[in-house]
Amino acid sequence: MSAHSPRPWRDIARELAREPDRSKRRNLMRELSDSFDPRSATCAICNRPCDLTTCKSDEHGHPVHEHCYTTSLKNAARDGDC
Ligand SMILES: [Zn+2]
């Protein structure tokens, strides 16, 4: 029995990057959002894959790289400064 096992995030993303067909891309996008590699997530700040074992969560619970989060905090602080 071959259950409909979700493909790893990275495989789908790679296929999506190569797929020129627009409707197929949309299917892949949907698959990408449905299937979730528990060890990797997308950084809410830079949109690059980040490792859940090393990345942090922002105040909304989104996975973010530690350095991205620190940078965004610094930027927010600087914006509010003047
Ligand atoms: Zn990031």
PDB file of the backbone (N, CA, C, O) and the ligand in Angstrom, with CONECT records:
HET     ZN  A 101       1
ATOM      1  N   MET A   1       0.837  -1.197   0.000  1.00  0.00           N
ATOM      2  CA  MET A   1       0.000   0.000   0.000  1.00  0.00           C
ATOM      3  C   MET A   1       0.874   1.251   0.000  1.00  0.00           C
ATOM      4  O   MET A   1       1.723   1.443   0.871  1.00  0.00           O
ATOM      5  N   SER A   2       0.650   2.056  -0.959  1.00  0.00           N
ATOM      6  CA  SER A   2       1.432   3.285  -0.972  1.00  0.00           C
ATOM      7  C   SER A   2       0.537   4.442  -0.555  1.00  0.00           C
ATOM      8  O   SER A   2      -0.262   4.956  -1.339  1.00  0.00           O
ATOM      9  N   ALA A   3       0.689   4.818   0.654  1.00  0.00           N
ATOM     10  CA  ALA A   3      -0.108   5.939   1.158  1.00  0.00           C
ATOM     11  C   ALA A   3       0.391   7.230   0.530  1.00  0.00           C
ATOM     12  O   ALA A   3       1.524   7.311   0.056  1.00  0.00           O
ATOM     13  N   HIS A   4      -0.455   8.216   0.533  1.00  0.00           N
ATOM     14  CA  HIS A   4      -0.104   9.498  -0.064  1.00  0.00           C
ATOM     15  C   HIS A   4       0.835  10.235   0.889  1.00  0.00           C
ATOM     16  O   HIS A   4       0.439  11.173   1.580  1.00  0.00           O
ATOM     17  N   SER A   5       2.060   9.794   0.905  1.00  0.00           N
ATOM     18  CA  SER A   5       2.980  10.404   1.867  1.00  0.00           C
ATOM     19  C   SER A   5       3.484  11.743   1.346  1.00  0.00           C
ATOM     20  O   SER A   5       3.888  11.850   0.188  1.00  0.00           O
ATOM     21  N   PRO A   6       3.462  12.737   2.175  1.00  0.00           N
ATOM     22  CA  PRO A   6       3.911  14.059   1.751  1.00  0.00           C
ATOM     23  C   PRO A   6       5.397  14.074   1.436  1.00  0.00           C
ATOM     24  O   PRO A   6       6.213  13.497   2.155  1.00  0.00           O
ATOM     25  N   ARG A   7       5.723  14.740   0.356  1.00  0.00           N
ATOM     26  CA  ARG A   7       7.129  14.837  -0.015  1.00  0.00           C
ATOM     27  C   ARG A   7       7.809  15.874   0.863  1.00  0.00           C
ATOM     28  O   ARG A   7       7.167  16.787   1.382  1.00  0.00           O
ATOM     29  N   PRO A   8       9.097  15.723   1.017  1.00  0.00           N
ATOM     30  CA  PRO A   8       9.809  16.739   1.788  1.00  0.00           C
ATOM     31  C   PRO A   8       9.699  18.106   1.121  1.00  0.00           C
ATOM     32  O   PRO A   8       9.699  18.234  -0.103  1.00  0.00           O
ATOM     33  N   TRP A   9       9.607  19.089   1.951  1.00  0.00           N
ATOM     34  CA  TRP A   9       9.482  20.475   1.523  1.00  0.00           C
ATOM     35  C   TRP A   9      10.492  20.833   0.441  1.00  0.00           C
ATOM     36  O   TRP A   9      10.167  21.468  -0.563  1.00  0.00           O
ATOM     37  N   ARG A  10      11.717  20.405   0.679  1.00  0.00           N
ATOM     38  CA  ARG A  10      12.803  20.782  -0.220  1.00  0.00           C
ATOM     39  C   ARG A  10      12.622  20.232  -1.633  1.00  0.00           C
ATOM     40  O   ARG A  10      12.937  20.900  -2.617  1.00  0.00           O
ATOM     41  N   ASP A  11      12.101  18.983  -1.718  1.00  0.00           N
ATOM     42  CA  ASP A  11      11.870  18.377  -3.031  1.00  0.00           C
ATOM     43  C   ASP A  11      10.842  19.171  -3.818  1.00  0.00           C
ATOM     44  O   ASP A  11      11.017  19.438  -5.007  1.00  0.00           O
ATOM     45  N   ILE A  12       9.768  19.543  -3.134  1.00  0.00           N
ATOM     46  CA  ILE A  12       8.708  20.294  -3.802  1.00  0.00           C
ATOM     47  C   ILE A  12       9.221  21.661  -4.230  1.00  0.00           C
ATOM     48  O   ILE A  12       8.949  22.121  -5.339  1.00  0.00           O
ATOM     49  N   ALA A  13       9.961  22.297  -3.347  1.00  0.00           N
ATOM     50  CA  ALA A  13      10.501  23.622  -3.659  1.00  0.00           C
ATOM     51  C   ALA A  13      11.431  23.560  -4.857  1.00  0.00           C
ATOM     52  O   ALA A  13      11.439  24.460  -5.698  1.00  0.00           O
ATOM     53  N   ARG A  14      12.213  22.491  -4.929  1.00  0.00           N
ATOM     54  CA  ARG A  14      13.146  22.345  -6.039  1.00  0.00           C
ATOM     55  C   ARG A  14      12.393  22.166  -7.343  1.00  0.00           C
ATOM     56  O   ARG A  14      12.739  22.756  -8.366  1.00  0.00           O
ATOM     57  N   GLU A  15      11.341  21.329  -7.289  1.00  0.00           N
ATOM     58  CA  GLU A  15      10.539  21.094  -8.475  1.00  0.00           C
ATOM     59  C   GLU A  15       9.826  22.373  -8.896  1.00  0.00           C
ATOM     60  O   GLU A  15       9.709  22.670 -10.085  1.00  0.00           O
ATOM     61  N   LEU A  16       9.363  23.106  -7.931  1.00  0.00           N
ATOM     62  CA  LEU A  16       8.664  24.360  -8.188  1.00  0.00           C
ATOM     63  C   LEU A  16       9.582  25.358  -8.895  1.00  0.00           C
ATOM     64  O   LEU A  16       9.156  26.090  -9.787  1.00  0.00           O
ATOM     65  N   ALA A  17      10.816  25.370  -8.489  1.00  0.00           N
ATOM     66  CA  ALA A  17      11.775  26.291  -9.092  1.00  0.00           C
ATOM     67  C   ALA A  17      12.039  25.952 -10.552  1.00  0.00           C
ATOM     68  O   ALA A  17      12.366  26.833 -11.347  1.00  0.00           O
ATOM     69  N   ARG A  18      11.897  24.672 -10.907  1.00  0.00           N
ATOM     70  CA  ARG A  18      12.182  24.243 -12.275  1.00  0.00           C
ATOM     71  C   ARG A  18      10.952  24.271 -13.173  1.00  0.00           C
ATOM     72  O   ARG A  18      11.072  24.282 -14.398  1.00  0.00           O
ATOM     73  N   GLU A  19       9.774  24.281 -12.565  1.00  0.00           N
ATOM     74  CA  GLU A  19       8.529  24.120 -13.320  1.00  0.00           C
ATOM     75  C   GLU A  19       8.120  25.410 -14.025  1.00  0.00           C
ATOM     76  O   GLU A  19       7.820  26.405 -13.366  1.00  0.00           O
ATOM     77  N   PRO A  20       8.106  25.404 -15.352  1.00  0.00           N
ATOM     78  CA  PRO A  20       7.721  26.625 -16.071  1.00  0.00           C
ATOM     79  C   PRO A  20       6.202  26.765 -16.224  1.00  0.00           C
ATOM     80  O   PRO A  20       5.693  27.869 -16.417  1.00  0.00           O
ATOM     81  N   ASP A  21       5.483  25.639 -16.135  1.00  0.00           N
ATOM     82  CA  ASP A  21       4.042  25.667 -16.353  1.00  0.00           C
ATOM     83  C   ASP A  21       3.315  26.282 -15.164  1.00  0.00           C
ATOM     84  O   ASP A  21       3.498  25.869 -14.019  1.00  0.00           O
ATOM     85  N   ARG A  22       2.480  27.286 -15.465  1.00  0.00           N
ATOM     86  CA  ARG A  22       1.882  28.070 -14.393  1.00  0.00           C
ATOM     87  C   ARG A  22       0.892  27.282 -13.537  1.00  0.00           C
ATOM     88  O   ARG A  22       0.892  27.407 -12.312  1.00  0.00           O
ATOM     89  N   SER A  23       0.048  26.468 -14.181  1.00  0.00           N
ATOM     90  CA  SER A  23      -0.952  25.729 -13.397  1.00  0.00           C
ATOM     91  C   SER A  23      -0.286  24.644 -12.568  1.00  0.00           C
ATOM     92  O   SER A  23      -0.708  24.354 -11.448  1.00  0.00           O
ATOM     93  N   LYS A  24       0.766  24.045 -13.133  1.00  0.00           N
ATOM     94  CA  LYS A  24       1.491  23.044 -12.350  1.00  0.00           C
ATOM     95  C   LYS A  24       2.187  23.695 -11.163  1.00  0.00           C
ATOM     96  O   LYS A  24       2.276  23.120 -10.078  1.00  0.00           O
ATOM     97  N   ARG A  25       2.673  24.895 -11.393  1.00  0.00           N
ATOM     98  CA  ARG A  25       3.321  25.633 -10.302  1.00  0.00           C
ATOM     99  C   ARG A  25       2.339  25.873  -9.157  1.00  0.00           C
ATOM    100  O   ARG A  25       2.686  25.791  -7.979  1.00  0.00           O
ATOM    101  N   ARG A  26       1.089  26.175  -9.553  1.00  0.00           N
ATOM    102  CA  ARG A  26       0.088  26.446  -8.531  1.00  0.00           C
ATOM    103  C   ARG A  26      -0.184  25.184  -7.711  1.00  0.00           C
ATOM    104  O   ARG A  26      -0.335  25.246  -6.490  1.00  0.00           O
ATOM    105  N   ASN A  27      -0.246  24.029  -8.403  1.00  0.00           N
ATOM    106  CA  ASN A  27      -0.427  22.769  -7.680  1.00  0.00           C
ATOM    107  C   ASN A  27       0.734  22.520  -6.726  1.00  0.00           C
ATOM    108  O   ASN A  27       0.549  22.088  -5.588  1.00  0.00           O
ATOM    109  N   LEU A  28       1.924  22.801  -7.217  1.00  0.00           N
ATOM    110  CA  LEU A  28       3.106  22.582  -6.387  1.00  0.00           C
ATOM    111  C   LEU A  28       3.100  23.517  -5.181  1.00  0.00           C
ATOM    112  O   LEU A  28       3.495  23.137  -4.079  1.00  0.00           O
ATOM    113  N   MET A  29       2.649  24.734  -5.412  1.00  0.00           N
ATOM    114  CA  MET A  29       2.573  25.699  -4.307  1.00  0.00           C
ATOM    115  C   MET A  29       1.636  25.181  -3.224  1.00  0.00           C
ATOM    116  O   MET A  29       1.909  25.282  -2.028  1.00  0.00           O
ATOM    117  N   ARG A  30       0.502  24.612  -3.695  1.00  0.00           N
ATOM    118  CA  ARG A  30      -0.461  24.094  -2.742  1.00  0.00           C
ATOM    119  C   ARG A  30       0.147  22.910  -1.985  1.00  0.00           C
ATOM    120  O   ARG A  30       0.010  22.790  -0.767  1.00  0.00           O
ATOM    121  N   GLU A  31       0.816  22.052  -2.734  1.00  0.00           N
ATOM    122  CA  GLU A  31       1.452  20.901  -2.094  1.00  0.00           C
ATOM    123  C   GLU A  31       2.492  21.371  -1.089  1.00  0.00           C
ATOM    124  O   GLU A  31       2.665  20.794  -0.016  1.00  0.00           O
ATOM    125  N   LEU A  32       3.168  22.428  -1.473  1.00  0.00           N
ATOM    126  CA  LEU A  32       4.213  22.974  -0.611  1.00  0.00           C
ATOM    127  C   LEU A  32       3.629  23.469   0.712  1.00  0.00           C
ATOM    128  O   LEU A  32       4.209  23.258   1.777  1.00  0.00           O
ATOM    129  N   SER A  33       2.484  24.123   0.629  1.00  0.00           N
ATOM    130  CA  SER A  33       1.897  24.649   1.865  1.00  0.00           C
ATOM    131  C   SER A  33       1.244  23.543   2.684  1.00  0.00           C
ATOM    132  O   SER A  33       1.151  23.636   3.908  1.00  0.00           O
ATOM    133  N   ASP A  34       0.785  22.479   1.987  1.00  0.00           N
ATOM    134  CA  ASP A  34       0.176  21.366   2.717  1.00  0.00           C
ATOM    135  C   ASP A  34       1.218  20.514   3.417  1.00  0.00           C
ATOM    136  O   ASP A  34       1.118  20.226   4.609  1.00  0.00           O
ATOM    137  N   SER A  35       2.218  20.120   2.647  1.00  0.00           N
ATOM    138  CA  SER A  35       3.214  19.253   3.235  1.00  0.00           C
ATOM    139  C   SER A  35       4.241  20.093   3.968  1.00  0.00           C
ATOM    140  O   SER A  35       4.607  21.189   3.543  1.00  0.00           O
ATOM    141  N   PHE A  36       4.675  19.561   5.043  1.00  0.00           N
ATOM    142  CA  PHE A  36       5.530  20.351   5.910  1.00  0.00           C
ATOM    143  C   PHE A  36       6.637  19.475   6.441  1.00  0.00           C
ATOM    144  O   PHE A  36       6.379  18.510   7.160  1.00  0.00           O
ATOM    145  N   ASP A  37       7.835  19.791   6.105  1.00  0.00           N
ATOM    146  CA  ASP A  37       8.969  19.074   6.645  1.00  0.00           C
ATOM    147  C   ASP A  37       9.173  19.548   8.078  1.00  0.00           C
ATOM    148  O   ASP A  37       9.496  20.714   8.306  1.00  0.00           O
ATOM    149  N   PRO A  38       8.988  18.658   9.035  1.00  0.00           N
ATOM    150  CA  PRO A  38       9.040  19.102  10.433  1.00  0.00           C
ATOM    151  C   PRO A  38      10.399  19.635  10.848  1.00  0.00           C
ATOM    152  O   PRO A  38      10.537  20.300  11.875  1.00  0.00           O
ATOM    153  N   ARG A  39      11.404  19.331  10.030  1.00  0.00           N
ATOM    154  CA  ARG A  39      12.734  19.798  10.434  1.00  0.00           C
ATOM    155  C   ARG A  39      13.121  21.107   9.762  1.00  0.00           C
ATOM    156  O   ARG A  39      14.137  21.716  10.096  1.00  0.00           O
ATOM    157  N   SER A  40      12.296  21.531   8.810  1.00  0.00           N
ATOM    158  CA  SER A  40      12.636  22.799   8.189  1.00  0.00           C
ATOM    159  C   SER A  40      11.391  23.637   7.995  1.00  0.00           C
ATOM    160  O   SER A  40      10.301  23.102   7.790  1.00  0.00           O
ATOM    161  N   ALA A  41      11.543  24.902   8.057  1.00  0.00           N
ATOM    162  CA  ALA A  41      10.423  25.817   7.882  1.00  0.00           C
ATOM    163  C   ALA A  41      10.933  27.013   7.094  1.00  0.00           C
ATOM    164  O   ALA A  41      12.124  27.121   6.800  1.00  0.00           O
ATOM    165  N   THR A  42      10.018  27.906   6.758  1.00  0.00           N
ATOM    166  CA  THR A  42      10.431  29.087   6.028  1.00  0.00           C
ATOM    167  C   THR A  42      10.514  30.263   6.985  1.00  0.00           C
ATOM    168  O   THR A  42       9.574  30.545   7.729  1.00  0.00           O
ATOM    169  N   CYS A  43      11.618  30.924   6.957  1.00  0.00           N
ATOM    170  CA  CYS A  43      11.811  32.095   7.788  1.00  0.00           C
ATOM    171  C   CYS A  43      10.801  33.163   7.385  1.00  0.00           C
ATOM    172  O   CYS A  43      10.685  33.504   6.207  1.00  0.00           O
ATOM    173  N   ALA A  44      10.072  33.689   8.366  1.00  0.00           N
ATOM    174  CA  ALA A  44       9.019  34.662   8.086  1.00  0.00           C
ATOM    175  C   ALA A  44       9.596  36.002   7.646  1.00  0.00           C
ATOM    176  O   ALA A  44       8.863  36.852   7.141  1.00  0.00           O
ATOM    177  N   ILE A  45      10.884  36.200   7.831  1.00  0.00           N
ATOM    178  CA  ILE A  45      11.490  37.482   7.496  1.00  0.00           C
ATOM    179  C   ILE A  45      12.176  37.449   6.131  1.00  0.00           C
ATOM    180  O   ILE A  45      11.920  38.314   5.293  1.00  0.00           O
ATOM    181  N   CYS A  46      13.038  36.470   5.897  1.00  0.00           N
ATOM    182  CA  CYS A  46      13.768  36.459   4.628  1.00  0.00           C
ATOM    183  C   CYS A  46      13.206  35.427   3.648  1.00  0.00           C
ATOM    184  O   CYS A  46      13.673  35.342   2.512  1.00  0.00           O
ATOM    185  N   ASN A  47      12.208  34.640   4.071  1.00  0.00           N
ATOM    186  CA  ASN A  47      11.574  33.632   3.219  1.00  0.00           C
ATOM    187  C   ASN A  47      12.505  32.538   2.741  1.00  0.00           C
ATOM    188  O   ASN A  47      12.195  31.853   1.767  1.00  0.00           O
ATOM    189  N   ARG A  48      13.614  32.361   3.387  1.00  0.00           N
ATOM    190  CA  ARG A  48      14.495  31.249   3.068  1.00  0.00           C
ATOM    191  C   ARG A  48      14.203  30.125   4.060  1.00  0.00           C
ATOM    192  O   ARG A  48      13.732  30.371   5.171  1.00  0.00           O
ATOM    193  N   PRO A  49      14.490  28.880   3.642  1.00  0.00           N
ATOM    194  CA  PRO A  49      14.281  27.772   4.571  1.00  0.00           C
ATOM    195  C   PRO A  49      15.162  27.918   5.804  1.00  0.00           C
ATOM    196  O   PRO A  49      16.342  28.257   5.707  1.00  0.00           O
ATOM    197  N   CYS A  50      14.581  27.663   6.939  1.00  0.00           N
ATOM    198  CA  CYS A  50      15.388  27.665   8.143  1.00  0.00           C
ATOM    199  C   CYS A  50      15.147  26.379   8.918  1.00  0.00           C
ATOM    200  O   CYS A  50      14.061  25.802   8.867  1.00  0.00           O
ATOM    201  N   ASP A  51      16.144  25.951   9.613  1.00  0.00           N
ATOM    202  CA  ASP A  51      16.101  24.712  10.354  1.00  0.00           C
ATOM    203  C   ASP A  51      15.401  24.942  11.688  1.00  0.00           C
ATOM    204  O   ASP A  51      15.779  25.817  12.467  1.00  0.00           O
ATOM    205  N   LEU A  52      14.370  24.133  11.933  1.00  0.00           N
ATOM    206  CA  LEU A  52      13.604  24.330  13.163  1.00  0.00           C
ATOM    207  C   LEU A  52      14.433  24.077  14.418  1.00  0.00           C
ATOM    208  O   LEU A  52      14.092  24.545  15.504  1.00  0.00           O
ATOM    209  N   THR A  53      15.518  23.338  14.259  1.00  0.00           N
ATOM    210  CA  THR A  53      16.340  23.071  15.435  1.00  0.00           C
ATOM    211  C   THR A  53      17.201  24.267  15.801  1.00  0.00           C
ATOM    212  O   THR A  53      17.665  24.389  16.935  1.00  0.00           O
ATOM    213  N   THR A  54      17.413  25.157  14.822  1.00  0.00           N
ATOM    214  CA  THR A  54      18.274  26.304  15.113  1.00  0.00           C
ATOM    215  C   THR A  54      17.547  27.630  15.052  1.00  0.00           C
ATOM    216  O   THR A  54      18.007  28.611  15.636  1.00  0.00           O
ATOM    217  N   CYS A  55      16.399  27.685  14.345  1.00  0.00           N
ATOM    218  CA  CYS A  55      15.757  28.983  14.207  1.00  0.00           C
ATOM    219  C   CYS A  55      14.883  29.309  15.409  1.00  0.00           C
ATOM    220  O   CYS A  55      14.554  28.437  16.214  1.00  0.00           O
ATOM    221  N   LYS A  56      14.521  30.554  15.512  1.00  0.00           N
ATOM    222  CA  LYS A  56      13.724  31.034  16.637  1.00  0.00           C
ATOM    223  C   LYS A  56      12.291  31.296  16.190  1.00  0.00           C
ATOM    224  O   LYS A  56      11.981  31.213  15.002  1.00  0.00           O
ATOM    225  N   SER A  57      11.438  31.607  17.123  1.00  0.00           N
ATOM    226  CA  SER A  57      10.074  32.019  16.807  1.00  0.00           C
ATOM    227  C   SER A  57       9.935  33.502  17.126  1.00  0.00           C
ATOM    228  O   SER A  57      10.420  33.988  18.148  1.00  0.00           O
ATOM    229  N   ASP A  58       9.261  34.200  16.227  1.00  0.00           N
ATOM    230  CA  ASP A  58       9.012  35.611  16.515  1.00  0.00           C
ATOM    231  C   ASP A  58       7.801  35.730  17.446  1.00  0.00           C
ATOM    232  O   ASP A  58       7.287  34.719  17.924  1.00  0.00           O
ATOM    233  N   GLU A  59       7.351  36.944  17.700  1.00  0.00           N
ATOM    234  CA  GLU A  59       6.257  37.131  18.671  1.00  0.00           C
ATOM    235  C   GLU A  59       4.937  36.552  18.181  1.00  0.00           C
ATOM    236  O   GLU A  59       4.016  36.372  18.977  1.00  0.00           O
ATOM    237  N   HIS A  60       4.824  36.250  16.865  1.00  0.00           N
ATOM    238  CA  HIS A  60       3.612  35.625  16.345  1.00  0.00           C
ATOM    239  C   HIS A  60       3.752  34.112  16.262  1.00  0.00           C
ATOM    240  O   HIS A  60       2.825  33.430  15.824  1.00  0.00           O
ATOM    241  N   GLY A  61       4.892  33.582  16.673  1.00  0.00           N
ATOM    242  CA  GLY A  61       5.104  32.142  16.609  1.00  0.00           C
ATOM    243  C   GLY A  61       5.608  31.654  15.268  1.00  0.00           C
ATOM    244  O   GLY A  61       5.705  30.447  15.046  1.00  0.00           O
ATOM    245  N   HIS A  62       5.934  32.579  14.360  1.00  0.00           N
ATOM    246  CA  HIS A  62       6.477  32.187  13.071  1.00  0.00           C
ATOM    247  C   HIS A  62       7.949  31.853  13.212  1.00  0.00           C
ATOM    248  O   HIS A  62       8.675  32.491  13.975  1.00  0.00           O
ATOM    249  N   PRO A  63       8.387  30.828  12.455  1.00  0.00           N
ATOM    250  CA  PRO A  63       9.810  30.507  12.497  1.00  0.00           C
ATOM    251  C   PRO A  63      10.640  31.591  11.815  1.00  0.00           C
ATOM    252  O   PRO A  63      10.303  32.050  10.724  1.00  0.00           O
ATOM    253  N   VAL A  64      11.691  31.982  12.446  1.00  0.00           N
ATOM    254  CA  VAL A  64      12.587  32.993  11.885  1.00  0.00           C
ATOM    255  C   VAL A  64      14.022  32.626  12.229  1.00  0.00           C
ATOM    256  O   VAL A  64      14.280  31.994  13.253  1.00  0.00           O
ATOM    257  N   HIS A  65      14.952  33.025  11.373  1.00  0.00           N
ATOM    258  CA  HIS A  65      16.356  32.876  11.718  1.00  0.00           C
ATOM    259  C   HIS A  65      16.677  33.812  12.875  1.00  0.00           C
ATOM    260  O   HIS A  65      16.128  34.907  12.990  1.00  0.00           O
ATOM    261  N   GLU A  66      17.565  33.356  13.710  1.00  0.00           N
ATOM    262  CA  GLU A  66      17.907  34.203  14.856  1.00  0.00           C
ATOM    263  C   GLU A  66      18.464  35.551  14.385  1.00  0.00           C
ATOM    264  O   GLU A  66      18.108  36.607  14.908  1.00  0.00           O
ATOM    265  N   HIS A  67      19.359  35.483  13.368  1.00  0.00           N
ATOM    266  CA  HIS A  67      19.977  36.743  12.929  1.00  0.00           C
ATOM    267  C   HIS A  67      18.976  37.640  12.212  1.00  0.00           C
ATOM    268  O   HIS A  67      19.080  38.865  12.271  1.00  0.00           O
ATOM    269  N   CYS A  68      17.989  37.019  11.520  1.00  0.00           N
ATOM    270  CA  CYS A  68      16.956  37.815  10.857  1.00  0.00           C
ATOM    271  C   CYS A  68      16.110  38.530  11.903  1.00  0.00           C
ATOM    272  O   CYS A  68      15.771  39.704  11.756  1.00  0.00           O
ATOM    273  N   TYR A  69      15.775  37.795  12.965  1.00  0.00           N
ATOM    274  CA  TYR A  69      14.943  38.365  14.003  1.00  0.00           C
ATOM    275  C   TYR A  69      15.676  39.497  14.716  1.00  0.00           C
ATOM    276  O   TYR A  69      15.103  40.553  14.981  1.00  0.00           O
ATOM    277  N   THR A  70      16.938  39.263  15.017  1.00  0.00           N
ATOM    278  CA  THR A  70      17.720  40.307  15.682  1.00  0.00           C
ATOM    279  C   THR A  70      17.805  41.545  14.806  1.00  0.00           C
ATOM    280  O   THR A  70      17.674  42.672  15.284  1.00  0.00           O
ATOM    281  N   THR A  71      18.030  41.318  13.498  1.00  0.00           N
ATOM    282  CA  THR A  71      18.111  42.445  12.572  1.00  0.00           C
ATOM    283  C   THR A  71      16.794  43.207  12.521  1.00  0.00           C
ATOM    284  O   THR A  71      16.779  44.438  12.515  1.00  0.00           O
ATOM    285  N   SER A  72      15.671  42.456  12.484  1.00  0.00           N
ATOM    286  CA  SER A  72      14.374  43.121  12.401  1.00  0.00           C
ATOM    287  C   SER A  72      14.086  43.899  13.685  1.00  0.00           C
ATOM    288  O   SER A  72      13.474  44.967  13.652  1.00  0.00           O
ATOM    289  N   LEU A  73      14.533  43.353  14.807  1.00  0.00           N
ATOM    290  CA  LEU A  73      14.344  44.070  16.068  1.00  0.00           C
ATOM    291  C   LEU A  73      15.148  45.361  16.087  1.00  0.00           C
ATOM    292  O   LEU A  73      14.687  46.404  16.552  1.00  0.00           O
ATOM    293  N   LYS A  74      16.363  45.255  15.567  1.00  0.00           N
ATOM    294  CA  LYS A  74      17.225  46.447  15.528  1.00  0.00           C
ATOM    295  C   LYS A  74      16.627  47.512  14.605  1.00  0.00           C
ATOM    296  O   LYS A  74      16.635  48.703  14.917  1.00  0.00           O
ATOM    297  N   ASN A  75      16.105  47.051  13.457  1.00  0.00           N
ATOM    298  CA  ASN A  75      15.500  47.983  12.518  1.00  0.00           C
ATOM    299  C   ASN A  75      14.279  48.654  13.132  1.00  0.00           C
ATOM    300  O   ASN A  75      14.073  49.857  12.974  1.00  0.00           O
ATOM    301  N   ALA A  76      13.466  47.859  13.838  1.00  0.00           N
ATOM    302  CA  ALA A  76      12.273  48.403  14.476  1.00  0.00           C
ATOM    303  C   ALA A  76      12.664  49.432  15.529  1.00  0.00           C
ATOM    304  O   ALA A  76      12.027  50.476  15.665  1.00  0.00           O
ATOM    305  N   ALA A  77      13.714  49.122  16.264  1.00  0.00           N
ATOM    306  CA  ALA A  77      14.174  50.042  17.310  1.00  0.00           C
ATOM    307  C   ALA A  77      14.670  51.344  16.673  1.00  0.00           C
ATOM    308  O   ALA A  77      14.426  52.437  17.184  1.00  0.00           O
ATOM    309  N   ARG A  78      15.379  51.196  15.533  1.00  0.00           N
ATOM    310  CA  ARG A  78      15.933  52.378  14.891  1.00  0.00           C
ATOM    311  C   ARG A  78      14.802  53.240  14.303  1.00  0.00           C
ATOM    312  O   ARG A  78      14.865  54.469  14.330  1.00  0.00           O
ATOM    313  N   ASP A  79      13.762  52.565  13.768  1.00  0.00           N
ATOM    314  CA  ASP A  79      12.645  53.310  13.200  1.00  0.00           C
ATOM    315  C   ASP A  79      11.918  54.111  14.274  1.00  0.00           C
ATOM    316  O   ASP A  79      11.502  55.246  14.040  1.00  0.00           O
ATOM    317  N   GLY A  80      11.768  53.512  15.455  1.00  0.00           N
ATOM    318  CA  GLY A  80      11.054  54.190  16.506  1.00  0.00           C
ATOM    319  C   GLY A  80      11.897  55.252  17.212  1.00  0.00           C
ATOM    320  O   GLY A  80      11.396  56.016  18.038  1.00  0.00           O
ATOM    321  N   ASP A  81      13.174  55.282  16.874  1.00  0.00           N
ATOM    322  CA  ASP A  81      14.093  56.153  17.575  1.00  0.00           C
ATOM    323  C   ASP A  81      13.902  57.635  17.245  1.00  0.00           C
ATOM    324  O   ASP A  81      13.977  58.490  18.127  1.00  0.00           O
ATOM    325  N   CYS A  82      13.659  57.923  15.988  1.00  0.00           N
ATOM    326  CA  CYS A  82      13.525  59.303  15.587  1.00  0.00           C
ATOM    327  C   CYS A  82      12.065  59.613  15.253  1.00  0.00           C
ATOM    328  O   CYS A  82      11.741  60.743  14.889  1.00  0.00           O
TER     329      CYS A  82
HETATM  330 ZN    ZN A 101      15.734  34.512   7.755  1.00  0.00          ZN2+
END
